[in-house]
């Protein structure tokens, strides 16, 4: 979906011990006004937790833009999914899903 819309999504993922840091990025044509929705779902022996966040972004020039940084503490038996969706109005133009640990 993202390739045909001109929107590119990717994420930098780093790990320091049990802490994972995810920094999603988006690039699109200059002058586009988009919005994003990001959710994080974590599950393990201690239960489930989830967060949701979103916002608007205006892209200028040929640069990419990083979005909200997510930090997640994962125990030995925990699993997490981070899902990013970028929309142009109400139309999805890009999706990215990450599974941690991968």
Biopython code that builds the backbone (N, CA, C, O; Angstrom):
import numpy as np
from Bio.PDB.StructureBuilder import StructureBuilder

atoms = [
    (1, "UNK", "N", (0.821, -1.195, 0.000)),
    (1, "UNK", "CA", (0.000, 0.000, 0.000)),
    (1, "UNK", "C", (0.860, 1.253, 0.000)),
    (1, "UNK", "O", (0.561, 2.201, -0.726)),
    (2, "UNK", "N", (1.916, 1.278, 0.793)),
    (2, "UNK", "CA", (2.712, 2.488, 0.938)),
    (2, "UNK", "C", (3.460, 2.855, -0.337)),
    (2, "UNK", "O", (3.635, 4.040, -0.622)),
    (3, "UNK", "N", (3.905, 1.871, -1.108)),
    (3, "UNK", "CA", (4.698, 2.175, -2.290)),
    (3, "UNK", "C", (3.882, 2.928, -3.334)),
    (3, "UNK", "O", (4.386, 3.875, -3.939)),
    (4, "UNK", "N", (2.632, 2.528, -3.556)),
    (4, "UNK", "CA", (1.837, 3.185, -4.577)),
    (4, "UNK", "C", (1.359, 4.569, -4.137)),
    (4, "UNK", "O", (1.028, 5.400, -4.983)),
    (5, "UNK", "N", (1.317, 4.827, -2.839)),
    (5, "UNK", "CA", (0.837, 6.108, -2.326)),
    (5, "UNK", "C", (1.948, 7.150, -2.231)),
    (5, "UNK", "O", (1.676, 8.322, -1.968)),
    (6, "UNK", "N", (3.200, 6.733, -2.443)),
    (6, "UNK", "CA", (4.313, 7.648, -2.301)),
    (6, "UNK", "C", (4.732, 7.863, -0.859)),
    (6, "UNK", "O", (5.545, 8.744, -0.583)),
    (7, "UNK", "N", (4.194, 7.077, 0.070)),
    (7, "UNK", "CA", (4.538, 7.171, 1.489)),
    (7, "UNK", "C", (5.450, 6.003, 1.834)),
    (7, "UNK", "O", (5.145, 4.853, 1.521)),
    (8, "UNK", "N", (6.576, 6.306, 2.484)),
    (8, "UNK", "CA", (7.508, 5.262, 2.941)),
    (8, "UNK", "C", (7.548, 5.265, 4.456)),
    (8, "UNK", "O", (7.656, 6.322, 5.078)),
    (9, "UNK", "N", (7.462, 4.084, 5.051)),
    (9, "UNK", "CA", (7.526, 3.923, 6.503)),
    (9, "UNK", "C", (8.640, 2.956, 6.863)),
    (9, "UNK", "O", (8.848, 1.956, 6.176)),
    (10, "UNK", "N", (9.349, 3.251, 7.928)),
    (10, "UNK", "CA", (10.346, 2.339, 8.472)),
    (10, "UNK", "C", (10.560, 2.713, 9.933)),
    (10, "UNK", "O", (10.090, 3.752, 10.397)),
    (11, "UNK", "N", (11.271, 1.859, 10.642)),
    (11, "UNK", "CA", (11.513, 2.120, 12.061)),
    (11, "UNK", "C", (12.933, 1.756, 12.426)),
    (11, "UNK", "O", (13.489, 0.777, 11.930)),
    (12, "UNK", "N", (13.511, 2.559, 13.299)),
    (12, "UNK", "CA", (14.787, 2.234, 13.935)),
    (12, "UNK", "C", (14.439, 1.525, 15.234)),
    (12, "UNK", "O", (13.680, 2.043, 16.053)),
    (13, "UNK", "N", (14.998, 0.342, 15.412)),
    (13, "UNK", "CA", (14.730, -0.431, 16.620)),
    (13, "UNK", "C", (16.066, -0.727, 17.296)),
    (13, "UNK", "O", (16.973, -1.292, 16.684)),
    (14, "UNK", "N", (16.174, -0.334, 18.572)),
    (14, "UNK", "CA", (17.384, -0.618, 19.340)),
    (14, "UNK", "C", (16.991, -1.320, 20.630)),
    (14, "UNK", "O", (15.860, -1.221, 21.105)),
    (15, "UNK", "N", (17.964, -2.029, 21.174)),
    (15, "UNK", "CA", (17.731, -2.768, 22.414)),
    (15, "UNK", "C", (18.877, -2.512, 23.370)),
    (15, "UNK", "O", (20.046, -2.538, 22.985)),
    (16, "UNK", "N", (18.523, -2.262, 24.628)),
    (16, "UNK", "CA", (19.500, -2.101, 25.702)),
    (16, "UNK", "C", (18.997, -2.944, 26.873)),
    (16, "UNK", "O", (18.167, -2.489, 27.660)),
    (17, "UNK", "N", (19.499, -4.159, 26.982)),
    (17, "UNK", "CA", (19.004, -5.070, 28.010)),
    (17, "UNK", "C", (17.576, -5.474, 27.705)),
    (17, "UNK", "O", (17.300, -6.018, 26.636)),
    (18, "UNK", "N", (16.661, -5.215, 28.634)),
    (18, "UNK", "CA", (15.238, -5.535, 28.438)),
    (18, "UNK", "C", (14.465, -4.381, 27.822)),
    (18, "UNK", "O", (13.276, -4.526, 27.538)),
    (19, "UNK", "N", (15.109, -3.238, 27.607)),
    (19, "UNK", "CA", (14.427, -2.060, 27.069)),
    (19, "UNK", "C", (14.618, -1.989, 25.551)),
    (19, "UNK", "O", (15.738, -1.995, 25.041)),
    (20, "UNK", "N", (13.498, -1.923, 24.860)),
    (20, "UNK", "CA", (13.475, -1.754, 23.416)),
    (20, "UNK", "C", (13.011, -0.338, 23.112)),
    (20, "UNK", "O", (12.085, 0.169, 23.745)),
    (21, "UNK", "N", (13.659, 0.299, 22.143)),
    (21, "UNK", "CA", (13.264, 1.632, 21.708)),
    (21, "UNK", "C", (12.919, 1.562, 20.227)),
    (21, "UNK", "O", (13.709, 1.076, 19.417)),
    (22, "UNK", "N", (11.735, 2.051, 19.883)),
    (22, "UNK", "CA", (11.261, 2.052, 18.500)),
    (22, "UNK", "C", (11.025, 3.507, 18.089)),
    (22, "UNK", "O", (10.266, 4.231, 18.732)),
    (23, "UNK", "N", (11.692, 3.922, 17.005)),
    (23, "UNK", "CA", (11.510, 5.267, 16.458)),
    (23, "UNK", "C", (11.005, 5.115, 15.026)),
    (23, "UNK", "O", (11.796, 4.855, 14.119)),
    (24, "UNK", "N", (9.692, 5.274, 14.811)),
    (24, "UNK", "CA", (9.159, 5.165, 13.459)),
    (24, "UNK", "C", (9.430, 6.434, 12.648)),
    (24, "UNK", "O", (9.488, 7.537, 13.193)),
    (25, "UNK", "N", (9.595, 6.254, 11.342)),
    (25, "UNK", "CA", (9.848, 7.358, 10.414)),
    (25, "UNK", "C", (8.860, 7.280, 9.264)),
    (25, "UNK", "O", (8.400, 6.202, 8.888)),
    (26, "UNK", "N", (8.547, 8.435, 8.718)),
    (26, "UNK", "CA", (7.685, 8.515, 7.533)),
    (26, "UNK", "C", (8.291, 9.518, 6.560)),
    (26, "UNK", "O", (8.821, 10.554, 6.960)),
    (27, "UNK", "N", (8.204, 9.191, 5.284)),
    (27, "UNK", "CA", (8.622, 10.109, 4.221)),
    (27, "UNK", "C", (7.538, 10.095, 3.154)),
    (27, "UNK", "O", (6.976, 9.047, 2.837)),
    (28, "UNK", "N", (7.255, 11.252, 2.613)),
    (28, "UNK", "CA", (6.246, 11.387, 1.553)),
    (28, "UNK", "C", (6.556, 12.651, 0.769)),
    (28, "UNK", "O", (7.495, 13.383, 1.081)),
    (29, "UNK", "N", (5.761, 12.888, -0.239)),
    (29, "UNK", "CA", (5.934, 14.087, -1.056)),
    (29, "UNK", "C", (5.811, 15.336, -0.187)),
    (29, "UNK", "O", (5.021, 15.382, 0.755)),
    (30, "UNK", "N", (6.606, 16.341, -0.524)),
    (30, "UNK", "CA", (6.560, 17.609, 0.214)),
    (30, "UNK", "C", (5.175, 18.221, 0.121)),
    (30, "UNK", "O", (4.499, 18.132, -0.904)),
    (31, "UNK", "N", (4.775, 18.839, 1.210)),
    (31, "UNK", "CA", (3.508, 19.536, 1.239)),
    (31, "UNK", "C", (2.322, 18.676, 1.619)),
    (31, "UNK", "O", (1.203, 19.179, 1.726)),
    (32, "UNK", "N", (2.542, 17.390, 1.825)),
    (32, "UNK", "CA", (1.421, 16.523, 2.208)),
    (32, "UNK", "C", (1.114, 16.689, 3.685)),
    (32, "UNK", "O", (2.017, 16.774, 4.518)),
    (33, "UNK", "N", (-0.146, 16.733, 3.989)),
    (33, "UNK", "CA", (-0.598, 16.786, 5.382)),
    (33, "UNK", "C", (-1.237, 15.435, 5.691)),
    (33, "UNK", "O", (-2.288, 15.097, 5.146)),
    (34, "UNK", "N", (-0.603, 14.679, 6.556)),
    (34, "UNK", "CA", (-1.048, 13.332, 6.894)),
    (34, "UNK", "C", (-1.314, 13.244, 8.388)),
    (34, "UNK", "O", (-0.996, 14.164, 9.142)),
    (35, "UNK", "N", (-1.889, 12.153, 8.798)),
    (35, "UNK", "CA", (-2.012, 11.884, 10.218)),
    (35, "UNK", "C", (-1.588, 10.449, 10.469)),
    (35, "UNK", "O", (-1.566, 9.627, 9.553)),
    (36, "UNK", "N", (-1.251, 10.155, 11.712)),
    (36, "UNK", "CA", (-0.805, 8.805, 12.036)),
    (36, "UNK", "C", (-1.503, 8.303, 13.291)),
    (36, "UNK", "O", (-1.934, 9.078, 14.145)),
    (37, "UNK", "N", (-1.598, 6.998, 13.372)),
    (37, "UNK", "CA", (-2.103, 6.309, 14.548)),
    (37, "UNK", "C", (-1.094, 5.215, 14.872)),
    (37, "UNK", "O", (-0.698, 4.450, 13.993)),
    (38, "UNK", "N", (-0.683, 5.142, 16.116)),
    (38, "UNK", "CA", (0.277, 4.128, 16.519)),
    (38, "UNK", "C", (-0.253, 3.427, 17.762)),
    (38, "UNK", "O", (-0.715, 4.070, 18.704)),
    (39, "UNK", "N", (-0.179, 2.101, 17.750)),
    (39, "UNK", "CA", (-0.601, 1.329, 18.917)),
    (39, "UNK", "C", (0.503, 0.356, 19.302)),
    (39, "UNK", "O", (1.245, -0.144, 18.457)),
    (40, "UNK", "N", (0.588, 0.106, 20.596)),
    (40, "UNK", "CA", (1.547, -0.842, 21.148)),
    (40, "UNK", "C", (0.775, -1.803, 22.036)),
    (40, "UNK", "O", (0.048, -1.380, 22.935)),
    (41, "UNK", "N", (0.935, -3.100, 21.782)),
    (41, "UNK", "CA", (0.283, -4.129, 22.585)),
    (41, "UNK", "C", (1.340, -5.074, 23.120)),
    (41, "UNK", "O", (2.109, -5.658, 22.356)),
    (42, "UNK", "N", (1.376, -5.221, 24.432)),
    (42, "UNK", "CA", (2.355, -6.078, 25.092)),
    (42, "UNK", "C", (1.611, -7.159, 25.859)),
    (42, "UNK", "O", (0.611, -6.887, 26.523)),
    (43, "UNK", "N", (2.108, -8.389, 25.762)),
    (43, "UNK", "CA", (1.478, -9.510, 26.454)),
    (43, "UNK", "C", (2.555, -10.417, 27.030)),
    (43, "UNK", "O", (3.582, -10.666, 26.399)),
    (44, "UNK", "N", (2.301, -10.905, 28.239)),
    (44, "UNK", "CA", (3.235, -11.810, 28.887)),
    (44, "UNK", "C", (2.597, -12.438, 30.105)),
    (44, "UNK", "O", (1.393, -12.294, 30.320)),
    (45, "UNK", "N", (3.389, -13.137, 30.909)),
    (45, "UNK", "CA", (2.866, -13.813, 32.091)),
    (45, "UNK", "C", (2.167, -12.870, 33.075)),
    (45, "UNK", "O", (1.269, -13.295, 33.802)),
    (46, "UNK", "N", (2.563, -11.615, 33.107)),
    (46, "UNK", "CA", (1.956, -10.674, 34.061)),
    (46, "UNK", "C", (0.688, -10.018, 33.518)),
    (46, "UNK", "O", (0.057, -9.226, 34.219)),
    (47, "UNK", "N", (0.306, -10.338, 32.271)),
    (47, "UNK", "CA", (-0.929, -9.791, 31.716)),
    (47, "UNK", "C", (-0.716, -9.073, 30.405)),
    (47, "UNK", "O", (0.274, -9.287, 29.705)),
    (48, "UNK", "N", (-1.675, -8.211, 30.087)),
    (48, "UNK", "CA", (-1.662, -7.450, 28.830)),
    (48, "UNK", "C", (-1.676, -5.961, 29.115)),
    (48, "UNK", "O", (-2.224, -5.506, 30.119)),
    (49, "UNK", "N", (-1.065, -5.219, 28.219)),
    (49, "UNK", "CA", (-1.176, -3.758, 28.281)),
    (49, "UNK", "C", (-1.137, -3.228, 26.859)),
    (49, "UNK", "O", (-0.560, -3.847, 25.965)),
    (50, "UNK", "N", (-1.755, -2.079, 26.666)),
    (50, "UNK", "CA", (-1.741, -1.477, 25.338)),
    (50, "UNK", "C", (-1.784, 0.037, 25.463)),
    (50, "UNK", "O", (-2.317, 0.584, 26.428)),
    (51, "UNK", "N", (-1.212, 0.696, 24.473)),
    (51, "UNK", "CA", (-1.256, 2.152, 24.390)),
    (51, "UNK", "C", (-1.596, 2.530, 22.958)),
    (51, "UNK", "O", (-1.344, 1.774, 22.019)),
    (52, "UNK", "N", (-2.170, 3.708, 22.814)),
    (52, "UNK", "CA", (-2.491, 4.256, 21.497)),
    (52, "UNK", "C", (-2.116, 5.740, 21.507)),
    (52, "UNK", "O", (-2.294, 6.439, 22.505)),
    (53, "UNK", "N", (-1.606, 6.186, 20.394)),
    (53, "UNK", "CA", (-1.314, 7.605, 20.250)),
    (53, "UNK", "C", (-1.434, 7.971, 18.781)),
    (53, "UNK", "O", (-1.403, 7.101, 17.912)),
    (54, "UNK", "N", (-1.567, 9.229, 18.516)),
    (54, "UNK", "CA", (-1.696, 9.675, 17.139)),
    (54, "UNK", "C", (-1.433, 11.155, 17.033)),
    (54, "UNK", "O", (-1.254, 11.850, 18.033)),
    (55, "UNK", "N", (-1.413, 11.613, 15.823)),
    (55, "UNK", "CA", (-1.179, 13.030, 15.603)),
    (55, "UNK", "C", (-1.177, 13.356, 14.128)),
    (55, "UNK", "O", (-1.397, 12.499, 13.273)),
    (56, "UNK", "N", (-0.923, 14.628, 13.858)),
    (56, "UNK", "CA", (-0.876, 15.140, 12.484)),
    (56, "UNK", "C", (0.570, 15.445, 12.138)),
    (56, "UNK", "O", (1.366, 15.788, 13.013)),
    (57, "UNK", "N", (0.911, 15.321, 10.860)),
    (57, "UNK", "CA", (2.241, 15.697, 10.424)),
    (57, "UNK", "C", (2.155, 16.330, 9.051)),
    (57, "UNK", "O", (1.411, 15.880, 8.179)),
    (58, "UNK", "N", (2.926, 17.371, 8.882)),
    (58, "UNK", "CA", (3.040, 18.059, 7.595)),
    (58, "UNK", "C", (4.472, 17.879, 7.124)),
    (58, "UNK", "O", (5.414, 18.223, 7.839)),
    (59, "UNK", "N", (4.636, 17.348, 5.939)),
    (59, "UNK", "CA", (5.972, 17.084, 5.411)),
    (59, "UNK", "C", (6.389, 18.220, 4.498)),
    (59, "UNK", "O", (5.636, 18.651, 3.626)),
    (60, "UNK", "N", (7.608, 18.696, 4.719)),
    (60, "UNK", "CA", (8.142, 19.797, 3.933)),
    (60, "UNK", "C", (9.478, 19.378, 3.363)),
    (60, "UNK", "O", (10.268, 18.726, 4.044)),
    (61, "UNK", "N", (9.736, 19.741, 2.135)),
    (61, "UNK", "CA", (10.995, 19.385, 1.499)),
    (61, "UNK", "C", (11.072, 17.892, 1.247)),
    (61, "UNK", "O", (10.059, 17.192, 1.248)),
    (62, "UNK", "N", (12.288, 17.417, 1.030)),
    (62, "UNK", "CA", (12.488, 15.997, 0.743)),
    (62, "UNK", "C", (12.980, 15.237, 1.960)),
    (62, "UNK", "O", (13.643, 14.210, 1.812)),
    (63, "UNK", "N", (12.676, 15.706, 3.146)),
    (63, "UNK", "CA", (13.175, 15.042, 4.345)),
    (63, "UNK", "C", (12.123, 14.104, 4.917)),
    (63, "UNK", "O", (10.926, 14.256, 4.675)),
    (64, "UNK", "N", (12.604, 13.129, 5.684)),
    (64, "UNK", "CA", (11.688, 12.254, 6.394)),
    (64, "UNK", "C", (11.443, 12.841, 7.772)),
    (64, "UNK", "O", (12.118, 13.782, 8.190)),
    (65, "UNK", "N", (10.492, 12.289, 8.457)),
    (65, "UNK", "CA", (10.150, 12.800, 9.782)),
    (65, "UNK", "C", (10.001, 11.637, 10.735)),
    (65, "UNK", "O", (9.342, 10.647, 10.418)),
    (66, "UNK", "N", (10.612, 11.752, 11.905)),
    (66, "UNK", "CA", (10.418, 10.728, 12.921)),
    (66, "UNK", "C", (9.168, 11.067, 13.718)),
    (66, "UNK", "O", (8.818, 12.234, 13.895)),
    (67, "UNK", "N", (8.507, 10.027, 14.191)),
    (67, "UNK", "CA", (7.286, 10.186, 14.966)),
    (67, "UNK", "C", (7.588, 9.889, 16.424)),
    (67, "UNK", "O", (8.753, 9.816, 16.817)),
    (68, "UNK", "N", (6.569, 9.721, 17.212)),
    (68, "UNK", "CA", (6.714, 9.501, 18.648)),
    (68, "UNK", "C", (7.579, 8.274, 18.937)),
    (68, "UNK", "O", (7.355, 7.202, 18.375)),
    (69, "UNK", "N", (8.553, 8.438, 19.803)),
    (69, "UNK", "CA", (9.415, 7.335, 20.219)),
    (69, "UNK", "C", (8.685, 6.482, 21.244)),
    (69, "UNK", "O", (8.028, 6.999, 22.147)),
    (70, "UNK", "N", (8.807, 5.167, 21.091)),
    (70, "UNK", "CA", (8.176, 4.222, 22.017)),
    (70, "UNK", "C", (9.274, 3.427, 22.704)),
    (70, "UNK", "O", (10.158, 2.876, 22.047)),
    (71, "UNK", "N", (9.211, 3.371, 24.038)),
    (71, "UNK", "CA", (10.134, 2.527, 24.801)),
    (71, "UNK", "C", (9.326, 1.458, 25.514)),
    (71, "UNK", "O", (8.312, 1.744, 26.150)),
    (72, "UNK", "N", (9.797, 0.209, 25.397)),
    (72, "UNK", "CA", (9.066, -0.928, 25.922)),
    (72, "UNK", "C", (10.017, -1.800, 26.723)),
    (72, "UNK", "O", (11.092, -2.161, 26.245)),
    (73, "UNK", "N", (9.620, -2.137, 27.940)),
    (73, "UNK", "CA", (10.368, -3.095, 28.760)),
    (73, "UNK", "C", (9.765, -4.468, 28.521)),
    (73, "UNK", "O", (8.571, -4.669, 28.739)),
    (74, "UNK", "N", (10.588, -5.422, 28.072)),
    (74, "UNK", "CA", (10.106, -6.769, 27.808)),
    (74, "UNK", "C", (10.834, -7.771, 28.685)),
    (74, "UNK", "O", (12.064, -7.832, 28.689)),
    (75, "UNK", "N", (10.061, -8.561, 29.432)),
    (75, "UNK", "CA", (10.627, -9.651, 30.202)),
    (75, "UNK", "C", (10.918, -10.826, 29.288)),
    (75, "UNK", "O", (10.654, -10.773, 28.086)),
    (76, "UNK", "N", (11.466, -11.895, 29.868)),
    (76, "UNK", "CA", (11.892, -13.059, 29.092)),
    (76, "UNK", "C", (10.755, -13.701, 28.302)),
    (76, "UNK", "O", (10.999, -14.253, 27.229)),
    (77, "UNK", "N", (9.534, -13.647, 28.796)),
    (77, "UNK", "CA", (8.409, -14.307, 28.127)),
    (77, "UNK", "C", (7.377, -13.321, 27.576)),
    (77, "UNK", "O", (6.256, -13.713, 27.252)),
    (78, "UNK", "N", (7.748, -12.059, 27.471)),
    (78, "UNK", "CA", (6.845, -11.038, 26.947)),
    (78, "UNK", "C", (6.983, -10.934, 25.432)),
    (78, "UNK", "O", (8.040, -11.205, 24.863)),
    (79, "UNK", "N", (5.888, -10.536, 24.801)),
    (79, "UNK", "CA", (5.860, -10.265, 23.364)),
    (79, "UNK", "C", (5.145, -8.945, 23.151)),
    (79, "UNK", "O", (4.241, -8.590, 23.908)),
    (80, "UNK", "N", (5.548, -8.225, 22.128)),
    (80, "UNK", "CA", (4.970, -6.915, 21.875)),
    (80, "UNK", "C", (4.788, -6.716, 20.374)),
    (80, "UNK", "O", (5.596, -7.172, 19.564)),
    (81, "UNK", "N", (3.706, -6.022, 20.024)),
    (81, "UNK", "CA", (3.481, -5.628, 18.640)),
    (81, "UNK", "C", (3.296, -4.117, 18.601)),
    (81, "UNK", "O", (2.518, -3.554, 19.371)),
    (82, "UNK", "N", (4.014, -3.472, 17.702)),
    (82, "UNK", "CA", (3.878, -2.033, 17.469)),
    (82, "UNK", "C", (3.316, -1.878, 16.057)),
    (82, "UNK", "O", (3.893, -2.383, 15.094)),
    (83, "UNK", "N", (2.187, -1.178, 15.940)),
    (83, "UNK", "CA", (1.535, -0.986, 14.645)),
    (83, "UNK", "C", (1.421, 0.502, 14.372)),
    (83, "UNK", "O", (0.924, 1.263, 15.203)),
    (84, "UNK", "N", (1.886, 0.909, 13.198)),
    (84, "UNK", "CA", (1.805, 2.298, 12.758)),
    (84, "UNK", "C", (0.967, 2.348, 11.495)),
    (84, "UNK", "O", (1.191, 1.578, 10.561)),
    (85, "UNK", "N", (0.006, 3.250, 11.467)),
    (85, "UNK", "CA", (-0.822, 3.469, 10.278)),
    (85, "UNK", "C", (-0.781, 4.952, 9.948)),
    (85, "UNK", "O", (-0.983, 5.796, 10.821)),
    (86, "UNK", "N", (-0.519, 5.267, 8.687)),
    (86, "UNK", "CA", (-0.521, 6.653, 8.213)),
    (86, "UNK", "C", (-1.716, 6.823, 7.296)),
    (86, "UNK", "O", (-1.981, 5.988, 6.430)),
    (87, "UNK", "N", (-2.435, 7.922, 7.500)),
    (87, "UNK", "CA", (-3.665, 8.182, 6.748)),
    (87, "UNK", "C", (-3.609, 9.543, 6.070)),
    (87, "UNK", "O", (-3.027, 10.496, 6.588)),
    (88, "UNK", "N", (-4.224, 9.606, 4.906)),
    (88, "UNK", "CA", (-4.439, 10.856, 4.192)),
    (88, "UNK", "C", (-5.940, 11.099, 4.268)),
    (88, "UNK", "O", (-6.705, 10.520, 3.496)),
    (89, "UNK", "N", (-6.359, 11.944, 5.186)),
    (89, "UNK", "CA", (-7.781, 12.066, 5.502)),
    (89, "UNK", "C", (-8.194, 10.806, 6.244)),
    (89, "UNK", "O", (-7.650, 10.501, 7.305)),
    (90, "UNK", "N", (-9.153, 10.074, 5.692)),
    (90, "UNK", "CA", (-9.569, 8.801, 6.274)),
    (90, "UNK", "C", (-9.041, 7.608, 5.492)),
    (90, "UNK", "O", (-9.400, 6.468, 5.784)),
    (91, "UNK", "N", (-8.194, 7.859, 4.502)),
    (91, "UNK", "CA", (-7.698, 6.798, 3.627)),
    (91, "UNK", "C", (-6.320, 6.336, 4.097)),
    (91, "UNK", "O", (-5.385, 7.136, 4.132)),
    (92, "UNK", "N", (-6.178, 5.050, 4.463)),
    (92, "UNK", "CA", (-4.850, 4.537, 4.842)),
    (92, "UNK", "C", (-3.901, 4.580, 3.640)),
    (92, "UNK", "O", (-4.249, 4.131, 2.548)),
    (93, "UNK", "N", (-2.697, 5.125, 3.855)),
    (93, "UNK", "CA", (-1.688, 5.202, 2.792)),
    (93, "UNK", "C", (-0.399, 4.495, 3.168)),
    (93, "UNK", "O", (0.531, 4.450, 2.362)),
    (94, "UNK", "N", (-0.318, 3.943, 4.373)),
    (94, "UNK", "CA", (0.862, 3.204, 4.782)),
    (94, "UNK", "C", (0.654, 2.511, 6.109)),
    (94, "UNK", "O", (0.035, 3.059, 7.021)),
    (95, "UNK", "N", (1.186, 1.282, 6.211)),
    (95, "UNK", "CA", (1.110, 0.501, 7.442)),
    (95, "UNK", "C", (2.465, -0.114, 7.733)),
    (95, "UNK", "O", (3.198, -0.495, 6.820)),
    (96, "UNK", "N", (2.787, -0.205, 9.001)),
    (96, "UNK", "CA", (4.020, -0.846, 9.441)),
    (96, "UNK", "C", (3.708, -1.609, 10.717)),
    (96, "UNK", "O", (3.105, -1.054, 11.635)),
    (97, "UNK", "N", (4.110, -2.873, 10.789)),
    (97, "UNK", "CA", (3.882, -3.689, 11.967)),
    (97, "UNK", "C", (5.197, -4.329, 12.381)),
    (97, "UNK", "O", (5.898, -4.919, 11.560)),
    (98, "UNK", "N", (5.525, -4.207, 13.667)),
    (98, "UNK", "CA", (6.754, -4.786, 14.211)),
    (98, "UNK", "C", (6.407, -5.748, 15.339)),
    (98, "UNK", "O", (5.531, -5.464, 16.156)),
    (99, "UNK", "N", (7.090, -6.878, 15.382)),
    (99, "UNK", "CA", (6.946, -7.850, 16.449)),
    (99, "UNK", "C", (8.228, -7.836, 17.269)),
    (99, "UNK", "O", (9.319, -7.953, 16.710)),
    (100, "UNK", "N", (8.114, -7.695, 18.575)),
    (100, "UNK", "CA", (9.282, -7.705, 19.459)),
    (100, "UNK", "C", (9.104, -8.803, 20.500)),
    (100, "UNK", "O", (7.992, -8.934, 21.012)),
    (101, "UNK", "N", (10.082, -9.582, 20.846)),
    (101, "UNK", "CA", (11.337, -9.646, 20.080)),
    (101, "UNK", "C", (11.082, -10.273, 18.720)),
    (101, "UNK", "O", (10.137, -11.042, 18.548)),
    (102, "UNK", "N", (11.934, -9.939, 17.752)),
    (102, "UNK", "CA", (11.714, -10.452, 16.389)),
    (102, "UNK", "C", (12.314, -11.799, 16.181)),
    (102, "UNK", "O", (12.212, -12.359, 15.090)),
]
sb = StructureBuilder()
sb.init_structure("model")
sb.init_model(0)
sb.init_chain("A")
sb.init_seg("    ")
for serial, (resi, resn, name, xyz) in enumerate(atoms, 1):
    if name == "N":
        sb.init_residue(resn, " ", resi, " ")
    sb.init_atom(name, np.array(xyz, "f"), 0.0, 1.0, " ", f" {name:<3s}", serial, name[0])
structure = sb.get_structure()
